[in-house]
Amino acid sequence: MPLDLSRSLSSQLRQRDGAGGFTLIELMIVVAIVGILAAVAYPSYADHVRKSRRAQAKADLVEYSQLLERSHTTNNTYASFKFGNGSTTIQSPREGGTAQYNITLATTQSTFTLTAAPQGNQAKDKCGTLTLNQAGVKTPSETITPGCW
């Protein structure tokens, strides 16, 4: 770039240097903003994921409860019921992948209790272990831990 004597040398140097890109301070401000957004957004996202996994486990408990009632109507006992895998334990989600809850079944002739115990990262969920029995009693109760059921 040839020097233009009608303009000052410092203005010509600023023009040449200013076209280079971002300054370090501008870049650091952007990094700080992204860091703050990530610090706020990630916990919210993780909580949402835990809630959706809990909703799946609750739906599974209700579905198995209905299957147990149908079996009881036919066989006059809860004790003979097994999950589709022939066991009294199954994972949620059933489609495979990483187990988020282990669902277990405890039965007698006239009662059952379904228990969904959180696994892995789901163990951080505020609701913990979910249960449902033949009388429709759910734990944790809504009065103690609102939003779990």
Secondary structure by P-SEA (a helix, b strand, c coil): ccccccccaaaaaaaaaaaccccaaaaaaaaaaaaaaaaacaaaaaaaaaaaaaaaaaaaaaaaaaaaaaaaaaccccccccccccccccccccccccccbbbbbbbcccbbbbbbbbccccccccccbbbbccccccccccccccccc
